[in-house]
Amino acid sequence: SATELKDYDSKDRVFYVNPVSICDWNVVVAISSDVMESSTNALIIGFVIALIISIIVGILITFITARRIVKPIEVLTEKIENGDMSEDVHINSSDEIGRLAGGFNDMMSKLRDLLAISGNAVVDFEDFSDKLRGITNEVTEDSKTVDDGMQQISILMNQQFEKMSIGKEQLDTLEDSITAFSSRF
């Protein structure tokens, strides 16, 4: 137990008493209050300095870590905002950001493939249009050919409409995927 008293020299001291059970004695230690206060003050100052240093180091680590996370996200955001699908995003990381970039690159590759297919469909449509012009010229020459040609055109238009409907559905699905990706991002 600790007790604060004035010692024989009229100085305030803290007396610590601890009984020794083997011999029924008490061990008493007297420490000057000034020494206790200076040690306590030094300890508090040391803790405050350590706390301040810890906070500064924590802020620096947080800033550096946040910057390493945010930089790749900024690159992905810039690619999306600019609509730049021409090349993949190069992020060398195996964490969530690296997986996100890999997923983005995969999605862009699929989108480029889909656009290539759409481009081929346009070429096919132009070829089909040229064929339709030829058929129309033949139809004007002969009335029987007109009837046969119109039936053929009707069939081809239905097929083309189905292809275009499928293409539109795929583009709508892609748009929904991009919107969902943008929202999650």
C-alpha atoms as an extended CHARMM CRD file, in Angstrom:
* protein
*
       185  EXT
         1         1  SER       CA              0.0000000000        0.0000000000        0.0000000000  PROA      1               0.0000000000
         2         2  ALA       CA              1.1160000000        3.5870000000       -0.6270000000  PROA      2               0.0000000000
         3         3  THR       CA              0.8280000000        6.5150000000        1.7880000000  PROA      3               0.0000000000
         4         4  GLU       CA              1.9980000000       10.0920000000        1.3400000000  PROA      4               0.0000000000
         5         5  LEU       CA              3.4740000000       11.7380000000        4.4400000000  PROA      5               0.0000000000
         6         6  LYS       CA              5.9470000000       14.4070000000        5.4890000000  PROA      6               0.0000000000
         7         7  ASP       CA              9.2330000000       12.7550000000        6.3040000000  PROA      7               0.0000000000
         8         8  TYR       CA             11.5960000000       13.7380000000        9.1470000000  PROA      8               0.0000000000
         9         9  ASP       CA             13.1940000000       16.4020000000        6.9260000000  PROA      9               0.0000000000
        10        10  SER       CA              9.7450000000       17.9730000000        6.2060000000  PROA      10              0.0000000000
        11        11  LYS       CA              9.7030000000       16.7850000000        2.6020000000  PROA      11              0.0000000000
        12        12  ASP       CA              6.6800000000       15.0780000000        1.1550000000  PROA      12              0.0000000000
        13        13  ARG       CA              7.3960000000       11.4550000000        0.4190000000  PROA      13              0.0000000000
        14        14  VAL       CA              5.3500000000        8.4870000000       -0.7130000000  PROA      14              0.0000000000
        15        15  PHE       CA              5.8410000000        5.4560000000        1.5030000000  PROA      15              0.0000000000
        16        16  TYR       CA              5.2790000000        2.0180000000        0.0240000000  PROA      16              0.0000000000
        17        17  VAL       CA              4.7530000000       -0.6910000000        2.6130000000  PROA      17              0.0000000000
        18        18  ASN       CA              4.9670000000       -4.3710000000        1.7550000000  PROA      18              0.0000000000
        19        19  PRO       CA              4.7140000000       -7.0710000000        4.4160000000  PROA      19              0.0000000000
        20        20  VAL       CA              7.1610000000      -10.0040000000        4.3720000000  PROA      20              0.0000000000
        21        21  SER       CA              5.0890000000      -12.9640000000        5.5150000000  PROA      21              0.0000000000
        22        22  ILE       CA              7.9770000000      -15.2550000000        6.4590000000  PROA      22              0.0000000000
        23        23  CYS       CA              9.2900000000      -13.0860000000        9.2600000000  PROA      23              0.0000000000
        24        24  ASP       CA              6.3720000000      -10.7290000000        9.9640000000  PROA      24              0.0000000000
        25        25  TRP       CA              8.4280000000       -7.7560000000        8.9290000000  PROA      25              0.0000000000
        26        26  ASN       CA              7.4490000000       -4.8980000000        6.6780000000  PROA      26              0.0000000000
        27        27  VAL       CA              9.5930000000       -3.5080000000        3.9050000000  PROA      27              0.0000000000
        28        28  VAL       CA              9.1030000000        0.2460000000        3.5360000000  PROA      28              0.0000000000
        29        29  VAL       CA             10.3510000000        2.3200000000        0.6280000000  PROA      29              0.0000000000
        30        30  ALA       CA             10.1480000000        6.1020000000        0.7270000000  PROA      30              0.0000000000
        31        31  ILE       CA             10.2650000000        8.0650000000       -2.5350000000  PROA      31              0.0000000000
        32        32  SER       CA             10.2260000000       11.8430000000       -2.6830000000  PROA      32              0.0000000000
        33        33  SER       CA              7.0360000000       13.3000000000       -4.1730000000  PROA      33              0.0000000000
        34        34  ASP       CA              9.1850000000       15.5230000000       -6.4160000000  PROA      34              0.0000000000
        35        35  VAL       CA             10.9210000000       12.4440000000       -7.8310000000  PROA      35              0.0000000000
        36        36  MET       CA              7.5580000000       10.6920000000       -8.3180000000  PROA      36              0.0000000000
        37        37  GLU       CA              6.1080000000       13.7320000000      -10.1000000000  PROA      37              0.0000000000
        38        38  SER       CA              9.1460000000       14.2170000000      -12.3590000000  PROA      38              0.0000000000
        39        39  SER       CA              9.1900000000       10.5080000000      -13.2540000000  PROA      39              0.0000000000
        40        40  THR       CA              5.4570000000       10.5710000000      -13.9130000000  PROA      40              0.0000000000
        41        41  ASN       CA              5.7850000000       13.7350000000      -15.9820000000  PROA      41              0.0000000000
        42        42  ALA       CA              8.6480000000       12.2410000000      -17.9840000000  PROA      42              0.0000000000
        43        43  LEU       CA              6.6000000000        9.1040000000      -18.5380000000  PROA      43              0.0000000000
        44        44  ILE       CA              3.5630000000       11.1150000000      -19.6740000000  PROA      44              0.0000000000
        45        45  ILE       CA              5.7140000000       13.2530000000      -22.0030000000  PROA      45              0.0000000000
        46        46  GLY       CA              7.2740000000       10.0790000000      -23.4130000000  PROA      46              0.0000000000
        47        47  PHE       CA              3.8250000000        8.5840000000      -24.0370000000  PROA      47              0.0000000000
        48        48  VAL       CA              2.5850000000       11.8020000000      -25.6930000000  PROA      48              0.0000000000
        49        49  ILE       CA              5.6500000000       11.9340000000      -27.9630000000  PROA      49              0.0000000000
        50        50  ALA       CA              5.2480000000        8.2380000000      -28.8170000000  PROA      50              0.0000000000
        51        51  LEU       CA              1.5450000000        8.8330000000      -29.5240000000  PROA      51              0.0000000000
        52        52  ILE       CA              2.2820000000       11.7980000000      -31.8030000000  PROA      52              0.0000000000
        53        53  ILE       CA              4.9600000000        9.8360000000      -33.6720000000  PROA      53              0.0000000000
        54        54  SER       CA              2.5990000000        6.8630000000      -33.9870000000  PROA      54              0.0000000000
        55        55  ILE       CA             -0.1610000000        9.0820000000      -35.3750000000  PROA      55              0.0000000000
        56        56  ILE       CA              2.2200000000       10.6870000000      -37.9000000000  PROA      56              0.0000000000
        57        57  VAL       CA              3.5640000000        7.2870000000      -38.9990000000  PROA      57              0.0000000000
        58        58  GLY       CA             -0.0060000000        5.9550000000      -39.1980000000  PROA      58              0.0000000000
        59        59  ILE       CA             -1.0900000000        8.8880000000      -41.3520000000  PROA      59              0.0000000000
        60        60  LEU       CA              1.9120000000        8.4210000000      -43.6570000000  PROA      60              0.0000000000
        61        61  ILE       CA              1.2690000000        4.6920000000      -44.0130000000  PROA      61              0.0000000000
        62        62  THR       CA             -2.4170000000        5.3550000000      -44.6500000000  PROA      62              0.0000000000
        63        63  PHE       CA             -1.6020000000        8.0070000000      -47.2550000000  PROA      63              0.0000000000
        64        64  ILE       CA              0.9120000000        5.7850000000      -49.0590000000  PROA      64              0.0000000000
        65        65  THR       CA             -1.4270000000        2.7880000000      -48.9930000000  PROA      65              0.0000000000
        66        66  ALA       CA             -4.3860000000        4.8610000000      -50.1750000000  PROA      66              0.0000000000
        67        67  ARG       CA             -2.2990000000        6.3120000000      -52.9980000000  PROA      67              0.0000000000
        68        68  ARG       CA             -1.2370000000        2.8270000000      -54.1290000000  PROA      68              0.0000000000
        69        69  ILE       CA             -4.9030000000        1.8030000000      -54.1850000000  PROA      69              0.0000000000
        70        70  VAL       CA             -6.3090000000        4.9660000000      -55.7310000000  PROA      70              0.0000000000
        71        71  LYS       CA             -3.7780000000        5.3380000000      -58.5790000000  PROA      71              0.0000000000
        72        72  PRO       CA             -4.8350000000        2.1610000000      -60.4470000000  PROA      72              0.0000000000
        73        73  ILE       CA             -8.4930000000        3.0310000000      -59.8890000000  PROA      73              0.0000000000
        74        74  GLU       CA             -7.8470000000        6.4630000000      -61.4230000000  PROA      74              0.0000000000
        75        75  VAL       CA             -6.2860000000        4.7740000000      -64.4760000000  PROA      75              0.0000000000
        76        76  LEU       CA             -9.3490000000        2.5270000000      -64.8630000000  PROA      76              0.0000000000
        77        77  THR       CA            -11.6920000000        5.4760000000      -64.3720000000  PROA      77              0.0000000000
        78        78  GLU       CA             -9.8680000000        7.5120000000      -67.0180000000  PROA      78              0.0000000000
        79        79  LYS       CA            -10.1040000000        4.6150000000      -69.5000000000  PROA      79              0.0000000000
        80        80  ILE       CA            -13.8300000000        4.2810000000      -68.8510000000  PROA      80              0.0000000000
        81        81  GLU       CA            -14.5170000000        8.0270000000      -69.0100000000  PROA      81              0.0000000000
        82        82  ASN       CA            -12.5870000000        8.3910000000      -72.2780000000  PROA      82              0.0000000000
        83        83  GLY       CA            -14.2160000000        5.2820000000      -73.7490000000  PROA      83              0.0000000000
        84        84  ASP       CA            -10.7320000000        4.0750000000      -74.6530000000  PROA      84              0.0000000000
        85        85  MET       CA            -11.0550000000        0.3990000000      -75.4750000000  PROA      85              0.0000000000
        86        86  SER       CA             -8.0820000000        0.2210000000      -77.8000000000  PROA      86              0.0000000000
        87        87  GLU       CA             -5.6150000000       -1.2620000000      -75.3340000000  PROA      87              0.0000000000
        88        88  ASP       CA             -5.5530000000       -3.1070000000      -72.0460000000  PROA      88              0.0000000000
        89        89  VAL       CA             -4.8630000000       -1.4870000000      -68.6840000000  PROA      89              0.0000000000
        90        90  HSD       CA             -1.4520000000       -2.5160000000      -67.3740000000  PROA      90              0.0000000000
        91        91  ILE       CA             -1.5720000000       -2.8680000000      -63.5870000000  PROA      91              0.0000000000
        92        92  ASN       CA              0.9390000000       -5.2640000000      -62.0380000000  PROA      92              0.0000000000
        93        93  SER       CA             -0.7740000000       -6.2710000000      -58.8480000000  PROA      93              0.0000000000
        94        94  SER       CA             -2.2460000000       -9.4670000000      -57.4670000000  PROA      94              0.0000000000
        95        95  ASP       CA             -4.6460000000       -7.8100000000      -55.0310000000  PROA      95              0.0000000000
        96        96  GLU       CA             -8.2580000000       -6.7680000000      -55.6040000000  PROA      96              0.0000000000
        97        97  ILE       CA             -7.2090000000       -3.8710000000      -57.8170000000  PROA      97              0.0000000000
        98        98  GLY       CA             -5.1480000000       -6.2070000000      -60.0220000000  PROA      98              0.0000000000
        99        99  ARG       CA             -8.1010000000       -8.5820000000      -60.2970000000  PROA      99              0.0000000000
       100       100  LEU       CA            -10.3610000000       -5.6250000000      -61.1120000000  PROA      100             0.0000000000
       101       101  ALA       CA             -7.9730000000       -4.5190000000      -63.8680000000  PROA      101             0.0000000000
       102       102  GLY       CA             -7.8240000000       -8.0930000000      -65.1920000000  PROA      102             0.0000000000
       103       103  GLY       CA            -11.6170000000       -8.2500000000      -65.2450000000  PROA      103             0.0000000000
       104       104  PHE       CA            -11.7340000000       -4.8820000000      -66.9850000000  PROA      104             0.0000000000
       105       105  ASN       CA             -9.2410000000       -6.0890000000      -69.6050000000  PROA      105             0.0000000000
       106       106  ASP       CA            -11.2810000000       -9.2710000000      -70.1540000000  PROA      106             0.0000000000
       107       107  MET       CA            -14.4660000000       -7.2440000000      -70.5050000000  PROA      107             0.0000000000
       108       108  MET       CA            -12.7990000000       -4.8590000000      -72.9660000000  PROA      108             0.0000000000
       109       109  SER       CA            -11.4830000000       -7.7980000000      -74.9950000000  PROA      109             0.0000000000
       110       110  LYS       CA            -14.9770000000       -9.2650000000      -75.2040000000  PROA      110             0.0000000000
       111       111  LEU       CA            -16.3720000000       -5.8560000000      -76.1030000000  PROA      111             0.0000000000
       112       112  ARG       CA            -13.7830000000       -5.4680000000      -78.8860000000  PROA      112             0.0000000000
       113       113  ASP       CA            -14.7530000000       -8.9250000000      -80.1760000000  PROA      113             0.0000000000
       114       114  LEU       CA            -18.4220000000       -7.9610000000      -80.0630000000  PROA      114             0.0000000000
       115       115  LEU       CA            -17.6920000000       -4.7400000000      -81.9380000000  PROA      115             0.0000000000
       116       116  ALA       CA            -15.7620000000       -6.7160000000      -84.5520000000  PROA      116             0.0000000000
       117       117  ILE       CA            -18.7500000000       -9.0260000000      -84.9480000000  PROA      117             0.0000000000
       118       118  SER       CA            -21.0170000000       -5.9860000000      -85.2520000000  PROA      118             0.0000000000
       119       119  GLY       CA            -18.6740000000       -4.5400000000      -87.8910000000  PROA      119             0.0000000000
       120       120  ASN       CA            -18.8660000000       -7.7960000000      -89.8190000000  PROA      120             0.0000000000
       121       121  ALA       CA            -22.6370000000       -7.6980000000      -89.5200000000  PROA      121             0.0000000000
       122       122  VAL       CA            -22.6240000000       -4.2110000000      -91.0550000000  PROA      122             0.0000000000
       123       123  VAL       CA            -20.4970000000       -5.4600000000      -93.9540000000  PROA      123             0.0000000000
       124       124  ASP       CA            -22.8410000000       -8.4260000000      -94.3570000000  PROA      124             0.0000000000
       125       125  PHE       CA            -25.7710000000       -6.0320000000      -94.2680000000  PROA      125             0.0000000000
       126       126  GLU       CA            -24.1800000000       -3.8590000000      -96.9570000000  PROA      126             0.0000000000
       127       127  ASP       CA            -23.5640000000       -6.9640000000      -99.0710000000  PROA      127             0.0000000000
       128       128  PHE       CA            -27.1480000000       -7.9690000000      -98.5070000000  PROA      128             0.0000000000
       129       129  SER       CA            -28.2710000000       -4.4870000000      -99.5460000000  PROA      129             0.0000000000
       130       130  ASP       CA            -26.3140000000       -4.8030000000     -102.7870000000  PROA      130             0.0000000000
       131       131  LYS       CA            -27.9670000000       -8.1380000000     -103.4490000000  PROA      131             0.0000000000
       132       132  LEU       CA            -31.3720000000       -6.6250000000     -102.7850000000  PROA      132             0.0000000000
       133       133  ARG       CA            -30.7040000000       -3.9320000000     -105.4090000000  PROA      133             0.0000000000
       134       134  GLY       CA            -29.8480000000       -6.6110000000     -107.9370000000  PROA      134             0.0000000000
       135       135  ILE       CA            -32.9720000000       -8.5420000000     -107.1070000000  PROA      135             0.0000000000
       136       136  THR       CA            -35.0700000000       -5.3920000000     -107.3910000000  PROA      136             0.0000000000
       137       137  ASN       CA            -33.6860000000       -4.7380000000     -110.9010000000  PROA      137             0.0000000000
       138       138  GLU       CA            -34.5730000000       -8.2660000000     -111.9390000000  PROA      138             0.0000000000
       139       139  VAL       CA            -38.0630000000       -7.9110000000     -110.4570000000  PROA      139             0.0000000000
       140       140  THR       CA            -38.8330000000       -4.9060000000     -112.6260000000  PROA      140             0.0000000000
       141       141  GLU       CA            -37.9880000000       -6.9060000000     -115.7690000000  PROA      141             0.0000000000
       142       142  ASP       CA            -40.4160000000       -9.7210000000     -115.2550000000  PROA      142             0.0000000000
       143       143  SER       CA            -43.6640000000       -9.8390000000     -113.2760000000  PROA      143             0.0000000000
       144       144  LYS       CA            -43.2250000000      -13.5070000000     -112.3740000000  PROA      144             0.0000000000
       145       145  THR       CA            -39.7290000000      -12.7910000000     -111.1770000000  PROA      145             0.0000000000
       146       146  VAL       CA            -41.1930000000       -9.9570000000     -109.0780000000  PROA      146             0.0000000000
       147       147  ASP       CA            -43.3760000000      -12.3690000000     -107.1090000000  PROA      147             0.0000000000
       148       148  ASP       CA            -40.5450000000      -14.8340000000     -106.5330000000  PROA      148             0.0000000000
       149       149  GLY       CA            -38.0690000000      -12.0810000000     -105.7090000000  PROA      149             0.0000000000
       150       150  MET       CA            -40.4340000000      -10.4640000000     -103.1820000000  PROA      150             0.0000000000
       151       151  GLN       CA            -40.8570000000      -13.7410000000     -101.3500000000  PROA      151             0.0000000000
       152       152  GLN       CA            -37.1000000000      -14.1950000000     -101.2040000000  PROA      152             0.0000000000
       153       153  ILE       CA            -36.6330000000      -10.6420000000      -99.9620000000  PROA      153             0.0000000000
       154       154  SER       CA            -39.2490000000      -11.2100000000      -97.2800000000  PROA      154             0.0000000000
       155       155  ILE       CA            -37.4650000000      -14.3200000000      -96.0360000000  PROA      155             0.0000000000
       156       156  LEU       CA            -34.0580000000      -12.6270000000      -96.0410000000  PROA      156             0.0000000000
       157       157  MET       CA            -35.4350000000       -9.5490000000      -94.2760000000  PROA      157             0.0000000000
       158       158  ASN       CA            -36.9450000000      -11.7400000000      -91.5480000000  PROA      158             0.0000000000
       159       159  GLN       CA            -33.6240000000      -13.4950000000      -91.1090000000  PROA      159             0.0000000000
       160       160  GLN       CA            -31.7760000000      -10.1940000000      -91.0350000000  PROA      160             0.0000000000
       161       161  PHE       CA            -34.3070000000       -8.7860000000      -88.5680000000  PROA      161             0.0000000000
       162       162  GLU       CA            -33.7260000000      -11.7900000000      -86.3010000000  PROA      162             0.0000000000
       163       163  LYS       CA            -29.9510000000      -11.2750000000      -86.5450000000  PROA      163             0.0000000000
       164       164  MET       CA            -30.3300000000       -7.5830000000      -85.8130000000  PROA      164             0.0000000000
       165       165  SER       CA            -32.6780000000       -8.3310000000      -82.9050000000  PROA      165             0.0000000000
       166       166  ILE       CA            -30.1170000000      -10.7260000000      -81.4800000000  PROA      166             0.0000000000
       167       167  GLY       CA            -27.3950000000       -8.1410000000      -82.0180000000  PROA      167             0.0000000000
       168       168  LYS       CA            -29.5330000000       -5.4680000000      -80.3350000000  PROA      168             0.0000000000
       169       169  GLU       CA            -30.1930000000       -7.7670000000      -77.3800000000  PROA      169             0.0000000000
       170       170  GLN       CA            -26.4600000000       -8.4280000000      -77.0890000000  PROA      170             0.0000000000
       171       171  LEU       CA            -25.7110000000       -4.6930000000      -77.2150000000  PROA      171             0.0000000000
       172       172  ASP       CA            -28.4510000000       -4.0340000000      -74.6170000000  PROA      172             0.0000000000
       173       173  THR       CA            -26.9460000000       -6.7480000000      -72.4020000000  PROA      173             0.0000000000
       174       174  LEU       CA            -23.5140000000       -5.2100000000      -72.8490000000  PROA      174             0.0000000000
       175       175  GLU       CA            -24.8710000000       -1.7720000000      -72.0130000000  PROA      175             0.0000000000
       176       176  ASP       CA            -26.5070000000       -3.1760000000      -68.8560000000  PROA      176             0.0000000000
       177       177  SER       CA            -23.2150000000       -4.8660000000      -67.9300000000  PROA      177             0.0000000000
       178       178  ILE       CA            -21.2610000000       -1.6400000000      -68.4270000000  PROA      178             0.0000000000
       179       179  THR       CA            -23.8510000000        0.3170000000      -66.4080000000  PROA      179             0.0000000000
       180       180  ALA       CA            -23.7190000000       -2.2710000000      -63.6070000000  PROA      180             0.0000000000
       181       181  PHE       CA            -19.8920000000       -2.2420000000      -63.7010000000  PROA      181             0.0000000000
       182       182  SER       CA            -19.8710000000        1.5480000000      -63.5900000000  PROA      182             0.0000000000
       183       183  SER       CA            -22.2980000000        1.5440000000      -60.6450000000  PROA      183             0.0000000000
       184       184  ARG       CA            -20.2590000000       -1.0330000000      -58.7310000000  PROA      184             0.0000000000
       185       185  PHE       CA            -17.0660000000        0.7870000000      -59.5670000000  PROA      185             0.0000000000
